[in-house]
Amino acid sequence: MLADETTEFTVPPGHVLIERGFPGLGMFLLESGQVEVELPDGGRIELGPGEFFGELALLTDRDRTARVQAQTEVTCVALARDDFARLLDTHPRISVAMLGVLADRLAGQILG
């Protein structure tokens, strides 16, 4: 069950959840609050409840490319790298659903 493989936590405003250049050990799903993502080109986007972040480093097996900071108190669910890989193997439709979000994000960076 997915709930058994995740960790829920809450952080205060200003807390840095992801720092550029560090290894990607997991991904996050926002349950509540707002985060700001500072993109490699200096652009910024905000994410809110129901959105995810941190997946790119897991999919590419590269270091983090963005910095993510809580703008409000944030509650997230964290999913570790190995659990994420198992989840995608077990439920490949999740990969397909994520592709649309990733494509939109990349198009925004390129077409920005």
Buried (B, 14 or more C-beta within 10 A) or exposed (E): EEEEBBEEEEBEEEBEBBEBEEEBBBBBBBBEBBBBBBBEEEEEBEBEEEBBBBBBBBBEEEEBBBBBBBBEEBBBBBBBBEBBEBBBEEEEEEEEEBEEEEEEBEEEEEEE
